[in-house]
Amino acid sequence: MESDFVNPVRRRLEANQLALGMIVRLARSGDIARIAHTSGHDFLFIDTQHAIFTLETISHIAQTALGCDVAPLVRVRSVHDPNVPVMLDDGVTGIVFPDVNTAEEARWAVRACKFAPIGARSVTTGYPMFNYRPLPSRETIPLLNANTLVVCMIESLEGLRNIDAIAAVDGVDVLHVGLTDMLADMGKPGAYGDPQAMDAVARITQVALAHGKYAGVGGDNDLARQTRFIRDGVRFISTQSDGAFLMTAATRAARDLRHVAGTGEAVTPT
């Protein structure tokens, strides 16, 4: 039934399973949700912090995602992004907040995403998650509160210092380490695998789990280090962007064909 809506990411996290998300920066149609599903991803990470999307485009992508058991999440510009409520009302099932450095900022994130008594989100009717059925608020509000993910990105040394207080905020679901910005703030841009960064991930993961939150990591695509993160308890990982996936496959295809043209020998598949 429509009233039994469950966010697929929440379902996987509660089962202690890994949830994988594809970052979306190039795609502007719902096709990307189906590609994410077929390629083994559980959520979309629509990136409005670093790419330009209209609200209508986000809604179209989200509607398709809802229909193929992929969670449409959006990384917004800040905890004060005014578009959060309308995106949630029109199909988005989670918000990724960048640069959360204090407990107060985490509370602002929860306030925007969750209905009272947890937050202060405005109530409407006819949510796409329920196929627009006019269900009573006493049914929809608890379900949407449970299934709307609040993801706080920890991307700075300040956020790391305040991680205990951030993790203690009621309504925060995931603490997601943004390693690219974290390393820049450390004065070590691009130094993935640096011991200080690895210690930061371990610390944030431990605190998240201690407070009953889920731990996430993004930015580091090294499989050995990702394996370590998962073994330590990380269950929410953003993989790569649609553009990065396209670039990798396109470069490989062109390289292999030029090798054949130059040598007459086929490239051994890897």
C-alpha positions in Angstrom: 0.0 0.0 0.0 1.1 3.6 -0.6 0.9 4.3 3.1 3.7 1.6 3.7 6.3 3.8 2.0 9.9 3.0 3.2 13.0 4.8 2.0 15.2 2.2 0.4 18.3 3.7 2.0 16.7 3.6 5.5 15.7 -0.1 4.8 19.3 -1.0 4.0 20.8 0.9 6.9 18.5 -0.6 9.4 19.5 -4.0 8.1 23.2 -3.1 8.6 23.7 -3.2 4.8 25.7 -0.9 2.6 23.9 1.9 0.9 25.6 3.3 -2.3 24.8 6.6 -3.9 25.6 8.0 -7.4 26.4 11.7 -7.4 24.4 13.5 -10.1 25.8 16.6 -11.7 25.3 16.2 -15.5 22.0 14.3 -15.9 18.8 16.3 -16.3 16.2 13.5 -16.7 14.8 10.7 -14.7 16.8 8.2 -16.8 19.7 8.6 -14.3 17.6 7.0 -11.6 17.0 3.9 -13.7 20.7 3.8 -14.5 21.5 4.1 -10.8 19.2 1.2 -10.0 20.5 -1.0 -12.8 24.1 -0.3 -11.8 23.5 -1.3 -8.2 23.1 2.1 -6.5 20.6 2.7 -3.8 20.3 6.4 -3.9 20.9 9.5 -6.0 23.1 12.3 -4.6 21.8 15.2 -6.7 24.4 17.9 -6.2 23.0 21.4 -6.2 26.0 22.7 -4.3 28.3 22.2 -7.3 25.9 22.0 -10.3 22.8 24.0 -11.5 19.4 22.3 -11.4 15.9 23.8 -11.5 13.4 22.6 -8.9 11.3 21.2 -11.7 14.2 19.1 -12.9 14.9 17.8 -9.4 11.3 16.8 -9.0 11.2 14.9 -12.3 14.3 13.0 -11.4 12.9 12.3 -7.9 9.6 11.1 -9.3 11.4 8.5 -11.5 13.6 7.4 -8.6 10.5 6.8 -6.4 9.2 4.5 -9.1 12.3 2.3 -9.2 13.2 1.9 -5.6 16.0 4.4 -5.6 16.1 7.1 -2.9 16.4 10.7 -4.4 18.6 12.7 -2.1 19.7 16.3 -2.8 22.9 18.0 -1.5 21.7 21.6 -1.0 23.8 24.7 -0.6 23.6 25.0 3.2 21.4 24.3 6.2 19.6 27.6 5.4 18.8 26.7 1.7 15.2 28.0 1.2 14.4 25.3 -1.4 14.5 22.3 1.1 10.8 22.3 2.0 9.5 22.3 -1.6 12.0 19.7 -2.7 10.8 17.4 0.1 7.1 18.1 -0.8 7.7 17.1 -4.4 9.5 13.8 -4.2 12.9 14.2 -2.6 13.4 11.7 0.3 16.5 13.1 1.9 18.7 16.2 2.2 22.5 16.2 2.3 23.6 19.3 4.2 27.2 20.4 3.4 29.6 22.0 5.9 27.8 21.2 9.1 30.2 22.5 11.8 28.1 22.9 14.9 25.2 21.4 16.7 23.2 24.5 16.0 23.7 24.0 12.3 22.6 20.4 12.7 19.4 21.5 14.5 18.7 23.9 11.6 19.0 20.9 9.2 16.5 18.8 11.2 14.2 21.8 11.6 13.9 22.1 7.8 13.3 18.4 7.1 11.3 16.9 10.0 7.8 17.7 11.1 6.9 18.6 14.7 7.7 17.6 17.3 11.2 16.8 15.9 11.4 19.7 13.5 9.3 22.5 12.1 8.5 21.4 8.5 5.2 22.7 7.1 2.5 20.1 6.5 0.7 19.8 3.2 -1.3 17.0 1.4 -0.9 14.8 -1.7 2.7 13.7 -1.3 4.1 11.8 -4.3 5.6 9.2 -2.0 2.0 8.0 -1.4 1.0 8.4 -5.1 -0.9 11.6 -4.2 -3.5 9.8 -2.1 -5.2 12.2 0.4 -4.1 10.3 3.4 -4.6 11.8 6.9 -1.7 13.6 8.5 -1.7 11.3 11.4 -0.4 8.6 9.0 1.8 10.6 6.7 3.7 12.7 9.2 5.2 9.8 11.2 6.1 7.9 8.0 7.7 11.0 6.4 9.7 11.8 9.5 11.0 8.3 9.6 11.8 8.1 5.9 13.2 11.6 5.2 16.9 11.3 5.7 18.9 14.1 7.3 22.5 13.7 6.2 25.1 16.1 7.8 28.4 16.4 6.0 31.4 16.8 8.3 34.0 18.6 6.1 36.2 20.6 8.4 38.3 20.5 11.5 35.7 22.6 13.3 33.1 20.0 12.5 35.4 17.3 13.7 36.0 19.1 17.0 32.2 19.4 17.5 31.3 15.9 16.3 30.0 14.7 19.7 27.5 17.6 19.9 26.5 17.3 16.3 25.9 13.5 16.7 23.7 14.1 19.7 21.2 16.2 17.8 17.8 14.3 17.6 16.7 13.9 14.0 20.1 13.6 12.4 20.3 10.3 10.6 23.7 10.1 8.9 27.1 11.8 9.6 28.9 11.8 6.2 32.6 12.7 6.0 33.4 14.8 3.0 37.0 13.9 2.6 37.8 16.2 -0.3 37.0 19.4 1.7 38.2 17.9 5.0 41.7 17.4 3.4 41.7 20.9 2.0 40.9 22.3 5.5 43.7 20.2 6.9 46.1 21.9 4.4 46.5 18.6 2.6 44.4 18.8 -0.5 44.0 15.6 -2.4 46.1 13.6 0.1 43.6 10.7 0.4 44.9 8.1 2.8 46.8 10.6 4.9 46.9 9.4 8.5 45.2 12.5 9.9 42.3 12.1 7.5 42.0 8.4 8.2 41.9 9.1 11.9 39.2 11.7 11.3 37.0 9.2 9.5 37.5 6.6 12.3 36.6 9.2 14.9 33.5 10.4 13.2 32.4 6.8 12.5 32.9 5.8 16.2 30.9 8.8 17.4 28.1 8.3 14.9 27.6 4.7 15.9 27.9 5.6 19.6 24.9 8.0 19.2 22.8 5.6 17.1 23.5 7.4 13.9 24.8 6.0 10.6 28.3 6.8 9.3 29.1 7.8 5.7 32.1 8.7 3.6 32.6 10.3 0.3 35.4 11.6 -1.8 37.9 8.7 -1.5 37.5 6.1 -4.2 40.3 3.9 -3.2 38.9 0.4 -2.8 41.3 -0.7 -0.1 40.5 2.4 2.1 36.8 2.1 1.4 37.0 -1.5 2.6 38.6 -0.3 5.8 35.8 2.3 6.2 33.1 -0.4 5.8 34.8 -2.7 8.2 34.9 0.1 10.8 31.1 0.6 10.4 30.5 2.9 7.5 27.3 2.0 5.7 26.6 5.1 3.5 28.9 5.8 0.7 28.7 8.1 -2.3 30.6 6.4 -5.2 31.4 8.8 -8.1 29.6 11.3 -10.2 27.7 10.6 -13.4 30.3 12.7 -15.2 33.2 10.7 -13.7 31.6 7.4 -14.7 31.1 8.7 -18.2 34.6 10.0 -18.4 36.1 6.7 -17.3 34.2 4.6 -19.7 34.5 7.0 -22.6 38.3 7.3 -22.1 38.7 3.5 -21.9 36.8 2.9 -25.1 38.7 5.6 -27.1 42.0 4.4 -25.7 41.4 0.8 -26.6 40.2 1.5 -30.1 43.3 3.7 -30.8 45.5 0.9 -29.5 43.9 -1.5 -31.9 44.3 1.0 -34.8 48.0 1.6 -34.0 49.1 -2.0 -33.3 46.5 -4.3 -34.7 46.3 -6.0 -31.3 43.2 -6.0 -29.1 43.5 -4.8 -25.5 43.0 -7.6 -23.0 39.9 -6.7 -20.9 40.6 -5.8 -17.3 
